[in-house]
Amino acid sequence: MSSNSTAGTNESVVLKFAAGGLSCALCSALLNPADLVKVRMVTTNELATTATLQHGHRPTLSFSSAIREIVRSEGVLTLWTRGLAASCLREIIYSSIRMGAYDPIKHMLANIPFFATSRASSSSSSSSSSPKSNTTTTPSLLNSNSSTTNNANSNHATLGGKIAAGLLSGAIGSAVANPTDIVKIRMQAERPNAPLPYSGSTFGGFLYVYRHEGGFRGLYRGLGPTVVRAAILTSAQLASYDHIKHAILDHGWMQEGFQLHLSCAVLAALITTTATNPADVVKTRYMNRTVAYSSALDCLLKTVRFDGSRALFRGWLPNFARLGPHSMISLPLLEVFRRLFGLSAV
C-alpha cells in the first residue's frame, strides 16, 4: 500500500461518519417539501390502481397539483413539517454510514488488483503536467489547500472500485436505517382524512409498527427494495462525483474548490436521479402498504403491468427537485465538514 493510501486509511472513520451525517441532515431539513411531494405523487398514483382496473384510466397527480393540494388542505407549513423529524433521523443514521464508510471500503477494495488502478496519484500527475497546479490557494472552508486536496486516495481505486464501495456502503446504511424509512414514508403519505394512529410522533411510529406489525419484521418491511435503492443511489452519487471530480483535476480543467464541487454535484445529481427512480417507486409503494403486495418483486411487476413501464419514472421531477439540490448542497457541505474536521477532500 502506498503512503498516500495509508494516510487516507488512517483518517478518523468517526469524523467521516459525522461529516456525512451532518451534511445530509441539513439538506433533508431544507428539502423536505420535495421529498413530501414525491411520496404523495407515488402513493396517490398507487391508489389509482383499482380505478385503472375497473375503468381503464389512470388518474395522476402532477408535481404542481400535488403542491397545491397539500397547501390547500393542510397548509403551507406542512411542506416542511410533515415527516421532518423522521427524515432527519434517517439521514443522521443512513448518510453517516453510507458516506462515512465509502472511503474505507474504497481503500480496502483498492488493494484488490481487479479494483486497483496502475496510475500514479492524480496530484503528482497533475502537478507534473501543469505548473499552475502548484499554485497555493488561500485556505478557506470552500477552497481546500494543496496539502489537503491533493491526496491520491480517490485515484487508487478504479471506477469499478468506487461503484462497488458505494454499493456496499449504501446497502449497509440503508439496512440499519430501514425503520426510520418506514415511519418517514408513512408520515409523509398521511392525509388529513385518514390520520395515522401515531400522527406526528416518530418514536410513536416505531412502537406502533413494532407492536402491530410483527415486531422487528414490521420495522424491516421493504428491506430489499430499500437496500437496492440506497446501494444504487450511493454508488451513482458518490462514485460519479468522485470519479468526475478527479478526472477534471487530472486534466487540469479546474482546481479544487467550491466551483469544482458544485459542478460535479450537478452531474452526479442527474445520474443519481435517473438511476434510482425505478427502485424508489417500488420502495415507496411497497412500504406504504396501501395496496397488498406479496413482495417487492410483486410490486414491481404489478406497477409495470397496470401502470406501464413509464410509471417507474413517475415522480422523476420531484425526485430530482430533491436529489438535485440535495447533491448540490450536501456534497459541497461534505467537503466543508471534512475540511473542518481535518480530513482529506473526497
KESELUM-833343 format. One record per residue: residue number from 1; residue in one letter; y, z, x of N, C-alpha, C in turn. Coordinates in steps of 0.2 Angstrom, whole numbers. Example, Ala and Ser with C-alpha at 12.3 -4.5 7.8 and 13.67 -1.06 7.14 Angstrom:
2
1,A,-28,39,66,-22,39,62,-16,39,66;
2,S,-11,35,64,-5,36,68,0,39,64;
//
This chain:
346
1,M,-6,0,4,0,0,0,6,0,4;
2,S,11,-4,3,17,-4,7,21,2,6;
3,S,26,3,10,30,9,10,35,9,4;
4,N,37,3,2,41,2,-4,37,4,-10;
5,S,31,2,-11,27,3,-16,25,11,-17;
6,T,24,14,-11,23,21,-10,29,25,-13;
7,A,35,23,-11,41,26,-13,42,26,-21;
8,G,40,20,-24,40,19,-31,35,24,-34;
9,T,29,25,-32,24,29,-35,26,36,-34;
10,N,30,38,-29,32,45,-28,37,47,-32;
11,E,41,43,-36,46,45,-40,43,49,-46;
12,S,47,53,-49,45,58,-54,43,54,-60;
13,V,37,55,-62,35,52,-69,38,55,-75;
14,V,39,62,-74,43,65,-79,50,63,-81;
15,L,53,61,-75,60,59,-76,60,51,-79;
16,K,55,48,-77,54,41,-80,53,41,-88;
17,F,49,46,-90,47,48,-97,54,49,-100;
18,A,58,54,-97,64,56,-100,69,51,-101;
19,A,69,46,-96,74,41,-96,72,36,-102;
20,G,66,34,-103,63,30,-108,64,33,-115;
21,G,63,39,-116,63,43,-122,71,43,-125;
22,L,75,45,-120,82,46,-122,85,40,-124;
23,S,84,35,-120,87,28,-121,85,25,-128;
24,C,79,26,-130,76,23,-136,78,28,-142;
25,A,78,34,-141,80,39,-147,87,37,-149;
26,L,92,36,-144,99,35,-146,99,28,-149;
27,C,95,23,-147,95,17,-151,93,17,-158;
28,S,88,21,-159,85,22,-165,89,25,-170;
29,A,93,30,-168,98,33,-172,104,28,-174;
30,L,106,24,-169,111,19,-171,109,13,-175;
31,L,102,11,-175,100,5,-178,95,7,-184;
32,N,95,13,-186,91,15,-192,92,10,-198;
33,P,98,8,-200,99,3,-205,94,-3,-205;
34,A,94,-6,-199,90,-12,-199,82,-11,-199;
35,D,80,-5,-197,73,-3,-197,72,-1,-205;
36,L,76,2,-208,75,3,-215,75,-3,-220;
37,V,79,-8,-218,79,-14,-222,73,-18,-221;
38,K,71,-18,-215,64,-21,-213,58,-19,-217;
39,V,58,-12,-217,52,-9,-221,53,-10,-228;
40,R,59,-10,-231,60,-12,-238,58,-19,-240;
41,M,60,-24,-235,58,-31,-236,50,-32,-236;
42,V,47,-29,-231,40,-30,-231,36,-26,-236;
43,T,38,-20,-238,35,-17,-244,36,-19,-251;
44,T,42,-22,-252,44,-25,-258,40,-31,-259;
45,N,39,-35,-254,35,-41,-255,28,-40,-256;
46,E,26,-34,-253,19,-32,-254,18,-30,-262;
47,L,23,-27,-265,22,-25,-272,22,-32,-276;
48,A,24,-37,-273,24,-43,-277,17,-47,-277;
49,T,13,-44,-274,6,-47,-273,3,-48,-280;
50,T,3,-43,-284,0,-43,-290,3,-48,-295;
51,A,9,-49,-295,13,-54,-299,11,-61,-296;
52,T,10,-61,-290,8,-68,-287,2,-70,-290;
53,L,-3,-65,-290,-10,-67,-293,-10,-69,-300;
54,Q,-6,-66,-304,-6,-66,-311,-1,-72,-313;
55,H,4,-73,-310,9,-78,-312,11,-84,-308;
56,G,8,-84,-302,8,-89,-297,15,-90,-294;
57,H,19,-84,-293,25,-85,-290,26,-79,-285;
58,R,31,-79,-280,31,-74,-275,38,-72,-275;
59,P,40,-66,-279,47,-63,-278,48,-61,-271;
60,T,54,-62,-269,55,-60,-262,62,-56,-262;
61,L,63,-52,-257,69,-48,-256,72,-50,-249;
62,S,78,-53,-249,81,-56,-243,84,-50,-240;
63,F,87,-51,-233,90,-46,-229,96,-44,-233;
64,S,100,-48,-235,107,-46,-238,105,-43,-245;
65,S,101,-45,-249,99,-42,-255,96,-35,-255;
66,A,92,-34,-249,89,-28,-248,95,-22,-246;
67,I,100,-25,-242,105,-20,-241,109,-18,-247;
68,R,111,-23,-251,114,-22,-257,111,-18,-262;
69,E,104,-18,-263,100,-14,-267,100,-7,-265;
70,I,100,-6,-258,100,1,-255,106,4,-256;
71,V,112,1,-255,119,3,-256,120,5,-263;
72,R,118,0,-267,120,1,-275,116,7,-278;
73,S,109,8,-276,105,13,-279,105,19,-276;
74,E,106,19,-269,105,25,-265,111,27,-261;
75,G,116,23,-261,122,25,-257,122,22,-250;
76,V,128,21,-247,128,18,-240,125,23,-235;
77,L,126,29,-235,124,34,-230,116,34,-230;
78,T,113,31,-235,105,31,-235,103,26,-229;
79,L,107,21,-227,105,17,-222,104,20,-215;
80,W,108,26,-214,107,29,-208,103,35,-208;
81,T,102,38,-215,99,45,-215,92,44,-217;
82,R,90,39,-221,83,39,-223,78,38,-217;
83,G,74,43,-216,69,42,-211,71,43,-204;
84,L,78,45,-203,81,46,-197,77,51,-192;
85,A,76,57,-195,73,62,-190,66,60,-188;
86,A,62,57,-193,55,54,-191,56,49,-186;
87,S,61,44,-187,61,39,-182,63,41,-175;
88,C,68,46,-174,70,48,-168,64,52,-165;
89,L,61,56,-168,55,60,-166,50,55,-163;
90,R,49,50,-167,44,45,-165,46,42,-158;
91,E,52,40,-157,54,37,-151,54,42,-145;
92,I,55,48,-146,55,53,-141,48,53,-138;
93,I,43,53,-143,36,53,-141,34,46,-138;
94,Y,34,41,-142,32,35,-141,35,31,-135;
95,S,42,31,-135,45,27,-130,45,31,-123;
96,S,45,38,-123,44,41,-117,38,39,-113;
97,I,33,39,-117,26,37,-114,26,29,-112;
98,R,28,25,-117,27,18,-115,32,16,-110;
99,M,38,18,-109,42,16,-104,41,20,-98;
100,G,39,27,-98,38,31,-93,32,29,-89;
101,A,27,27,-93,20,25,-90,20,18,-87;
102,Y,25,14,-89,24,7,-87,24,6,-79;
103,D,29,9,-76,29,9,-69,23,11,-65;
104,P,21,18,-66,15,20,-63,9,15,-64;
105,I,8,13,-70,2,9,-72,3,2,-68;
106,K,9,-1,-68,10,-7,-64,9,-6,-57;
107,H,11,-1,-54,10,1,-47,2,1,-45;
108,M,-1,4,-50,-9,5,-49,-12,-2,-50;
109,L,-10,-6,-54,-13,-12,-55,-11,-17,-49;
110,A,-5,-16,-46,-3,-20,-40,-8,-19,-34;
111,N,-12,-14,-34,-17,-13,-29,-24,-16,-30;
112,I,-24,-20,-36,-30,-24,-38,-28,-31,-36;
113,P,-32,-34,-32,-30,-41,-30,-28,-46,-35;
114,F,-32,-46,-41,-30,-50,-46,-23,-50,-49;
115,F,-20,-43,-49,-14,-42,-51,-8,-42,-46;
116,A,-10,-43,-40,-5,-42,-34,-3,-48,-32;
117,T,4,-49,-30,7,-55,-28,7,-54,-20;
118,S,6,-60,-17,6,-60,-10,13,-61,-7;
119,R,19,-61,-12,25,-62,-9,28,-56,-6;
120,A,33,-56,-2,36,-51,1,41,-48,-5;
121,S,44,-42,-3,48,-39,-8,54,-44,-10;
122,S,56,-43,-16,62,-48,-18,68,-46,-15;
123,S,69,-40,-13,75,-38,-9,76,-41,-3;
124,S,70,-41,1,70,-44,8,71,-51,7;
125,S,68,-55,3,68,-62,2,75,-64,0;
126,S,78,-60,-5,85,-62,-7,90,-61,-2;
127,S,89,-55,2,94,-53,7,94,-58,13;
128,S,88,-61,14,87,-65,20,90,-72,18;
129,S,89,-74,12,91,-81,10,98,-81,8;
130,S,101,-76,6,108,-76,4,112,-70,7;
131,P,117,-71,11,121,-66,14,125,-62,9;
132,K,126,-65,3,130,-62,-2,126,-55,-5;
133,S,120,-56,-4,116,-50,-7,117,-44,-3;
134,N,119,-44,3,121,-38,7,127,-35,6;
135,T,131,-38,1,137,-35,0,136,-29,-4;
136,T,140,-24,-2,139,-17,-5,143,-17,-11;
137,T,140,-15,-17,144,-15,-23,146,-7,-24;
138,T,151,-7,-28,154,0,-30,149,4,-34;
139,P,147,10,-32,142,14,-36,145,16,-42;
140,S,141,15,-48,143,17,-54,137,17,-59;
141,L,138,19,-65,132,20,-69,129,13,-71;
142,L,134,8,-72,131,2,-74,130,-3,-68;
143,N,132,-2,-62,130,-6,-57,127,-2,-51;
144,S,121,-3,-50,117,1,-45,119,-2,-38;
145,N,118,3,-33,120,1,-27,113,-2,-24;
146,S,114,-5,-18,108,-9,-15,102,-4,-13;
147,S,103,2,-11,98,6,-10,93,8,-16;
148,T,97,8,-21,93,10,-27,90,4,-31;
149,T,94,-2,-30,92,-8,-34,87,-12,-30;
150,N,88,-13,-24,83,-17,-20,77,-14,-18;
151,N,73,-12,-23,66,-9,-22,62,-15,-23;
152,A,56,-15,-20,51,-21,-21,46,-19,-26;
153,N,47,-13,-29,41,-11,-34,39,-16,-39;
154,S,44,-19,-42,43,-24,-48,39,-30,-45;
155,N,41,-32,-39,38,-38,-37,32,-38,-33;
156,H,29,-32,-33,22,-31,-30,17,-33,-35;
157,A,19,-33,-42,14,-35,-47,16,-42,-50;
158,T,10,-46,-51,11,-52,-54,14,-51,-62;
159,L,16,-57,-65,17,-57,-72,11,-54,-76;
160,G,5,-56,-74,-1,-53,-77,-1,-46,-77;
161,G,0,-43,-71,0,-36,-70,5,-32,-74;
162,K,11,-35,-75,16,-32,-79,15,-32,-86;
163,I,12,-38,-88,9,-38,-95,4,-33,-97;
164,A,-1,-33,-92,-6,-28,-93,-3,-21,-93;
165,A,1,-19,-89,4,-12,-89,8,-11,-95;
166,G,11,-16,-98,15,-15,-104,10,-14,-110;
167,L,4,-18,-110,-1,-17,-115,-4,-10,-115;
168,L,-5,-7,-109,-8,-1,-108,-3,5,-110;
169,S,3,5,-107,7,10,-109,9,10,-116;
170,G,10,4,-119,12,4,-126,7,6,-131;
171,A,0,5,-129,-5,7,-133,-6,14,-133;
172,I,-5,17,-127,-6,25,-126,0,28,-130;
173,G,6,26,-129,12,29,-133,11,29,-140;
174,S,9,23,-143,8,22,-150,3,26,-153;
175,A,-3,27,-149,-8,31,-151,-6,38,-152;
176,V,-3,41,-147,0,48,-148,4,49,-153;
177,A,9,44,-154,14,45,-159,13,42,-166;
178,N,6,40,-168,5,37,-174,7,42,-180;
179,P,6,48,-180,8,52,-186,15,52,-188;
180,T,19,51,-183,27,50,-184,28,43,-187;
181,D,24,38,-185,25,32,-188,23,32,-195;
182,I,17,35,-197,15,36,-204,21,39,-208;
183,V,24,44,-206,29,48,-210,35,44,-211;
184,K,37,41,-205,43,37,-205,43,31,-210;
185,I,38,27,-210,37,22,-214,37,24,-221;
186,R,34,29,-223,33,31,-230,40,34,-232;
187,M,44,37,-228,50,40,-230,55,34,-231;
188,Q,55,29,-227,59,23,-227,57,19,-233;
189,A,51,19,-235,49,15,-241,50,18,-247;
190,E,52,24,-247,53,28,-253,59,26,-257;
191,R,57,25,-264,63,23,-269,65,29,-273;
192,P,71,29,-276,73,34,-280,69,36,-286;
193,N,66,30,-289,62,31,-295,55,33,-293;
194,A,53,34,-287,46,36,-285,47,40,-279;
195,P,50,46,-280,51,51,-274,44,53,-271;
196,L,44,54,-264,38,57,-261,38,65,-262;
197,P,32,67,-262,31,75,-263,35,79,-257;
198,Y,36,76,-252,39,79,-246,46,76,-244;
199,S,49,73,-250,55,69,-249,60,73,-244;
200,G,62,69,-239,67,72,-234,65,77,-229;
201,S,58,78,-229,55,83,-224,50,79,-219;
202,T,52,78,-213,47,75,-208,41,79,-207;
203,F,42,86,-206,36,90,-205,32,92,-211;
204,G,36,91,-217,33,92,-223,28,86,-224;
205,G,30,80,-222,26,74,-222,20,75,-218;
206,F,20,78,-212,14,79,-208,9,83,-212;
207,L,12,89,-215,7,93,-218,4,90,-224;
208,Y,8,86,-228,6,83,-234,0,79,-233;
209,V,1,74,-228,-4,69,-226,-10,73,-223;
210,Y,-9,78,-219,-15,82,-217,-19,85,-222;
211,R,-16,88,-227,-19,92,-232,-22,87,-238;
212,H,-19,82,-239,-21,77,-245,-25,71,-243;
213,E,-25,69,-237,-27,63,-235,-32,63,-229;
214,G,-36,69,-229,-41,69,-224,-40,72,-217;
215,G,-35,76,-217,-33,79,-210,-31,74,-205;
216,F,-34,75,-199,-31,70,-194,-33,63,-195;
217,R,-38,62,-199,-40,55,-201,-34,52,-205;
218,G,-31,55,-209,-25,53,-213,-19,52,-208;
219,L,-18,56,-204,-12,56,-199,-13,50,-194;
220,Y,-19,48,-193,-20,42,-189,-23,36,-192;
221,R,-21,36,-199,-22,29,-203,-18,24,-200;
222,G,-21,18,-199,-17,12,-197,-17,12,-189;
223,L,-21,16,-186,-20,17,-178,-21,10,-175;
224,G,-26,6,-178,-27,0,-175,-21,-5,-175;
225,P,-19,-7,-180,-13,-11,-180,-7,-8,-177;
226,T,-6,-2,-177,0,2,-173,-1,1,-166;
227,V,-7,2,-163,-8,1,-156,-7,-6,-154;
228,V,-10,-11,-158,-9,-18,-156,-2,-20,-156;
229,R,2,-18,-161,9,-20,-162,13,-17,-156;
230,A,12,-10,-154,15,-7,-149,13,-10,-142;
231,A,7,-12,-141,5,-15,-135,8,-21,-134;
232,I,8,-25,-139,12,-32,-139,19,-31,-138;
233,L,22,-26,-141,29,-25,-140,31,-23,-133;
234,T,28,-18,-131,29,-16,-124,28,-21,-119;
235,S,23,-24,-119,21,-30,-114,26,-35,-115;
236,A,28,-37,-121,33,-43,-121,40,-40,-119;
237,Q,42,-34,-121,49,-32,-119,49,-30,-112;
238,L,45,-26,-109,46,-23,-103,44,-29,-97;
239,A,38,-32,-99,36,-37,-94,41,-43,-93;
240,S,44,-45,-99,48,-51,-99,55,-49,-96;
241,Y,57,-43,-98,64,-40,-95,63,-39,-87;
242,D,57,-36,-85,56,-35,-78,55,-42,-74;
243,H,51,-46,-77,50,-52,-73,56,-57,-73;
244,I,60,-58,-79,66,-62,-79,71,-59,-74;
245,K,72,-53,-74,77,-50,-70,76,-51,-63;
246,H,70,-50,-61,68,-51,-53,68,-58,-51;
247,A,66,-63,-56,67,-70,-55,74,-72,-54;
248,I,78,-69,-58,86,-71,-57,88,-68,-50;
249,L,86,-62,-49,88,-59,-42,85,-63,-36;
250,D,79,-65,-37,76,-69,-31,80,-75,-30;
251,H,82,-78,-35,86,-85,-35,93,-84,-33;
252,G,95,-78,-33,102,-76,-31,107,-78,-37;
253,W,105,-79,-43,109,-82,-48,114,-76,-51;
254,M,112,-70,-50,116,-64,-52,114,-58,-48;
255,Q,119,-53,-48,117,-47,-44,116,-42,-49;
256,E,112,-36,-46,110,-31,-50,117,-28,-53;
257,G,116,-26,-60,122,-23,-63,121,-24,-71;
258,F,126,-22,-75,126,-22,-82,125,-29,-85;
259,Q,129,-34,-82,129,-41,-84,121,-44,-84;
260,L,118,-42,-78,111,-45,-77,107,-41,-82;
261,H,108,-34,-83,103,-30,-88,104,-33,-95;
262,L,110,-34,-97,111,-37,-104,109,-44,-105;
263,S,109,-48,-100,107,-55,-101,99,-55,-102;
264,C,96,-51,-97,89,-51,-98,86,-47,-104;
265,A,90,-42,-106,88,-39,-113,88,-43,-119;
266,V,93,-48,-119,94,-53,-124,88,-57,-125;
267,L,86,-60,-119,80,-64,-118,74,-60,-120;
268,A,73,-54,-118,67,-50,-119,67,-49,-127;
269,A,73,-48,-130,73,-46,-137,70,-52,-141;
270,L,72,-58,-140,69,-64,-143,62,-65,-142;
271,I,59,-64,-136,52,-64,-135,48,-59,-139;
272,T,51,-53,-139,48,-47,-142,47,-48,-149;
273,T,53,-50,-152,53,-50,-160,48,-55,-162;
274,T,48,-61,-159,43,-66,-161,36,-64,-160;
275,A,34,-61,-155,28,-59,-153,25,-53,-157;
276,T,29,-49,-159,27,-43,-163,27,-43,-171;
277,N,31,-48,-173,32,-48,-181,26,-48,-185;
278,P,21,-53,-183,14,-53,-187,11,-46,-187;
279,A,10,-43,-181,7,-36,-181,12,-31,-185;
280,D,18,-32,-185,22,-27,-188,22,-27,-196;
281,V,21,-33,-198,20,-34,-205,13,-31,-208;
282,V,8,-32,-204,2,-29,-206,2,-21,-205;
283,K,5,-19,-200,5,-12,-199,9,-8,-204;
284,T,15,-11,-206,19,-8,-211,16,-8,-218;
285,R,13,-14,-220,9,-14,-227,3,-9,-227;
286,Y,-1,-9,-221,-7,-5,-221,-5,2,-222;
287,M,0,4,-218,2,11,-218,5,14,-224;
288,N,9,9,-228,12,11,-234,8,13,-239;
289,R,2,10,-240,-3,12,-245,-2,10,-252;
290,T,3,6,-253,5,4,-260,-1,0,-263;
291,V,-4,-5,-258,-10,-9,-260,-16,-6,-256;
292,A,-22,-5,-260,-28,-3,-256,-31,-8,-252;
293,Y,-30,-8,-245,-33,-12,-241,-39,-8,-238;
294,S,-44,-11,-237,-50,-8,-234,-49,-7,-226;
295,S,-45,-11,-223,-44,-11,-216,-38,-15,-214;
296,A,-36,-15,-208,-30,-19,-205,-32,-26,-206;
297,L,-38,-28,-204,-40,-35,-205,-40,-37,-212;
298,D,-42,-33,-216,-42,-35,-224,-35,-36,-226;
299,C,-30,-32,-223,-23,-33,-225,-20,-39,-222;
300,L,-22,-41,-216,-20,-47,-213,-23,-53,-217;
301,L,-29,-53,-219,-32,-59,-222,-29,-60,-229;
302,K,-28,-54,-233,-25,-54,-239,-18,-57,-239;
303,T,-14,-55,-234,-7,-57,-233,-7,-64,-232;
304,V,-11,-67,-228,-11,-74,-227,-14,-78,-233;
305,R,-19,-75,-236,-22,-79,-242,-17,-79,-248;
306,F,-14,-73,-249,-10,-73,-255,-2,-75,-254;
307,D,0,-73,-248,7,-75,-247,9,-80,-242;
308,G,3,-83,-239,4,-88,-234,5,-86,-227;
309,S,4,-90,-222,5,-88,-215,12,-86,-213;
310,R,17,-89,-217,24,-88,-216,25,-81,-217;
311,A,21,-77,-221,23,-70,-223,22,-66,-217;
312,L,18,-68,-212,18,-64,-206,24,-64,-202;
313,F,29,-68,-203,35,-68,-200,41,-66,-205;
314,R,39,-63,-211,43,-61,-215,47,-55,-212;
315,G,53,-54,-213,57,-49,-210,59,-50,-203;
316,W,58,-56,-201,60,-58,-194,67,-56,-192;
317,L,71,-58,-197,79,-57,-196,80,-50,-195;
318,P,78,-45,-200,80,-38,-199,76,-35,-193;
319,N,70,-38,-192,66,-36,-186,70,-37,-179;
320,F,73,-43,-179,77,-45,-173,84,-41,-174;
321,A,87,-40,-180,93,-36,-180,92,-29,-178;
322,R,86,-27,-177,84,-20,-174,82,-21,-167;
323,L,77,-25,-166,75,-26,-159,80,-29,-154;
324,G,84,-34,-157,89,-37,-153,94,-32,-150;
325,P,98,-28,-154,102,-23,-152,98,-18,-148;
326,H,92,-16,-151,88,-11,-148,87,-12,-140;
327,S,85,-18,-139,84,-20,-132,91,-21,-128;
328,M,96,-23,-131,102,-24,-128,106,-17,-127;
329,I,104,-12,-130,106,-6,-129,101,-1,-125;
330,S,95,-1,-127,90,3,-123,89,1,-116;
331,L,88,-5,-115,86,-7,-108,92,-6,-103;
332,P,98,-8,-105,104,-6,-100,104,2,-100;
333,L,103,5,-105,103,13,-105,98,15,-101;
334,L,92,12,-101,86,14,-97,88,14,-90;
335,E,92,9,-88,94,8,-81,99,13,-79;
336,V,103,15,-84,108,20,-83,105,27,-82;
337,F,101,29,-86,97,35,-86,93,36,-79;
338,R,90,30,-78,86,30,-71,90,31,-65;
339,R,96,28,-66,101,29,-60,103,37,-60;
340,L,105,39,-66,107,46,-66,102,51,-64;
341,F,96,49,-65,90,54,-63,88,52,-56;
342,G,91,48,-52,90,46,-45,83,42,-44;
343,L,82,38,-50,76,34,-49,78,26,-48;
344,S,73,22,-45,75,15,-44,76,12,-50;
345,A,79,6,-50,80,1,-56,73,-1,-58;
346,V,73,-4,-64,67,-7,-67,65,-13,-62;
//
